[in-house]
Amino acid sequence: MNLYAIVNGYFKLDGGAMFGVVPKTIWSKIVPADENNLVRLAMRSLLIEDEGRLILVDTGIGDKQDQKLMRHYYLHGDDSTDKSLAAHGFSRDDITDVYLTHLHLDHAGGAVKIISGEYLPAFSNAKYWTNQSQWDWAMNPNDRERSSFLKENLLPLQEHKVLHFLNSDSQDQLPKSVSTRISSGHTESMMIPALQYKNRTVVYIADLIPTAAHIPVPYVPGYDVSPLLTMKEKAVFLTEALDNEYILFFGHDADIECCTLQSTEKGIRVRETFPISAI
């Protein structure tokens, strides 16, 4: 197995929304905000090369949305999915599977592209993986998440028959090296993949812990549909991760790809940070 970090680009969100009830006087010491109170975030995917398959975990926001929507996300930087794949010797056509942790636009928007006005799967040779509960949730969105579940990011996958559900009765599933835990505080049935890699457990922590700054249990984004559930899920996960020396891989931290954990008098915190290539 080989693991690679794929940077789909960078964007900005309101710092207060990203840290919920935590005061700006506290979180801004860790993640500085700009003059508009925005914080810089990555859209980082994990690429898994294993058993003859090339699995991309999440896709970023993509580039097909109209500018009216995109201007709210302040996309910036020179990184892109294609550029990042090419840096590791791959192209979109090499991707065999796309694992969508959840269907919010900053994780699934890049799953679909537009060619001559037609919405098509952005990875033409890939199967796309979600689960039935998250799919049903996205198809019938609540008012809180409606703007994050865009039908043009999702329905083309179903129409082109590349959509697959994990934990279904189908024998066609992902390699056994990719295990999944479910978290529902951020959104219903978000999938968190874990891998055994070089005798370590690497976890793509998705939006349960968006950045290393969100490791303290109360640091929960205002975007989460059930913040108290997020706190419970995070506390359980962090204890497990500390006890078993997991490596956390972050999808949204603009600077930190991976970290390990340690116990401190303030609770579980970051121990070491490093790129995934250093494992």
N, C-alpha and C positions, 0 to 999 in steps of 0.2 A: 504493500500500500504506500502511496505517496499523497501528501496533502499540500495544497497551495492556497495562498490568499489571493483572491480576485477582487480588485477594487473597481466598482462600477461607477464611482464618482463620489462627490461630496455635496451636502446640502445643509441648510440651516433651519432650525426650528426655534420657537420661543423658549428661552431658558426656564421661565416659570412653569410652562406646560411640561417641560422635560423632567422637572424635579418636584412637581406636585406641591405638597404642603411644606417642603423644606425651604426656608427663607433664602432669598438671594444673597444675603450677607454671608451665608454659609457655603452654598453651592458654587458661587462665583469665585471663591478662592481656589476651587479645584478645576472648574471649567469656566474660563473667562467668557463673558458675553461681549458682543459688540455694542455700538452706540444705540442699536435698536433692540437690545436685550435678546439678541439671537445667539445661539451657540452652534458651533461647527460640528457636523456629524458625518461619518462615513457611511457609505453603502457598500459593505464588504461581504463578499460571498466566500464560501469554502468550497474548494474543488477537490474531490476525492477520486483518486485513480486506484482502482482495485478490481481484481477478478475480471480484467478485460473491459471494465466499464469506467466511464468518466462521468461522475455525478456532481452536478453543480447545485449547491445549497443556496437558494434565493438568487434573485436576479437584479435587484435594484429597481429603480423607478422607470427605467427605459427612456426613450426619447420621442415617443409618439403623442404624448398629451399636448393639448393646446397651450399656448403661452399664458393664457388667462389663469390656468391652473398652475402651471410651472412657476410663475412668478412668486407664488406663495412659498416655494421651497428653496429659492435662491441657489439653484444648481451652479456649481463652480468647479474649477480645477480641470486638468488635462487628462485625468484618468478616465478610462472607459472599459467596458467589458471586453471588447475586442482587443484593445491594446494590452490589457492585463493578461488575457488568454494567450496572446501571441508571445508575450514575454516568457511564458513557460513552454512555448512550442506547440500550442493548441489553437484551434479555431472553433467557432460555433458548431460547425458540422461534426466535430469530434465528440460533442456532448451526447451521451447516451441516455441520461436521466437528469431531470430537473426536480429537485426536492424543495417544495415551497413550505417553509416553516409555518407561514400563515399568508393570507391573501390580501393584506393591506398593500396599497399601491407602491410603497417604498421597498417592498420585498417581492412583489409579484408583477409590478408594472412592466418590467423588462422581459416578461415571459412571452409577450405578444409584440409583433411589429406590424407596420403598415407598408404594403407594397402595392402601388397603383390603386390606392384607395381600399384595398382589401386587408382585413385583419388576419394575420397568419401566425402560427407558432414561431417564435424567434429562434428556436433551436430545432431545425427541421428534422433531425434524426432522433430526437429525444422523446422519451415518455415523461410525462409530468405527474408528480405525486403530491397529493394532499390527503385529507381524510374526509369521510362523509359528513361528520359533524361540523367541521370548519366550512366546508363547501355549502352546506345548508344554511349556516349562519350568515355567510357572505351573500347568498342569494336572497335572503330576507333580512336585510340590514336594519339595525336599530338606528335611531336618529343620531346617536353619538358617533357611530362608525360609518355612517352612510357615505360620507365623502372619501373614505379610504377604500371602500369596496366598489371598484368601477367595473361594470359589466364588460366593457371592451377589453379589460385585462384578463377576463376569466372565461366568458362564454365561447370565444374562438377555440379554446383548448378542448372544450366539450364538442363543439361542432366539427372539429377536425379529428376527433376520436383519439386524442393523445392523452386525455385525462385519465388518471388511475388513482384508486384509493388504497392507502395502506390499511392493513388489518382487515382486508376484505377476504372473501373465500377464494379469491384467485390465487393460483400457485405462482403467478408471475409477480414477484415482489423484489425488493432491493436485496443486495448481498447481506448475508447474516452479520457481516462486520459492522453494519450500520443499524444500531438499535435506536429506538425512539421512546421518549417520555412525553407525556401530554401535560400541558399547562394551560389553565383557563382564566387566569387573572387578567392578562393583557387583552385577550380575545378568546372566544370559545375554541378549545381544542387546538391551541398552537402546538406544533411539533418541535421538539428539541432533540436533534440527533447527537448521539455519542459514538465514538469510535475507539477501538483499541489500536494504538499506534506506537510502535517502538517501546512496547511494554508500559505505556501510559494510556490513560483514558483522556481523550480530547473531547470536549463538549462545545458544540456551537450553541451558545446560550440564547440566541435570538433576542426577543424583547422582554424576556423575563428579567434580564440584566443588560440593558442596552449598551452601557459603557462601564468601564472600570469604576467610574465615579458613582455608579448606582449600586455598588455592592452593599453598603449599609442597608439593612432591611427596610427602614422607613423611606428610603429614597425611591419613590415610585412615581412614574410619570402620570400626569393628569389625564393622559390618553387612555389609561387602563380602564376597562369596563368594570372590574371588580378589584379595586386596590387592596382591600383587606385580604382577599384571596391571594393576590400577588405576594403580599408580605408573608403569608403562611407558606406558599409554595417556595418562595425564595429562601426562607429560613430553613426549611427542610433540605432544599438542594445544597445550600452553602455548608451545612453541617456534614452532609454526605460527601461533598466535594473536598472539604478540608480533611476528613477522616481518610479518604481514599486518594488524596493527592492528585485530584483531577487538574487538568489544564483547561482553562476557560478561553474560548475563542470568541471575540466580540465582533458583532456585525456593524455596530454604529460608532464605536470609539474612533475618533479621528486620528489618534496617535498610537494607541496601544492595540496590537493584534491579540496577544495572549497574556495570561497571567496565571500564577499559582497563588495560593492563599495561605494565611497564617492566622493564628488566634492572638488577639491583643486584648488589653484591658477594656477597649471600646467595642469589642466584638470581632467578628471575622473581617479581615481586611486583606488588601493586596500584599503579597510577599515579593514576587519578582515579576517583571514584565519583559517580554521578548517577542520577536516575530516567529511565526510558525516554522519558518525555515531553520530556526535555531534548535528545534527539538531533536 
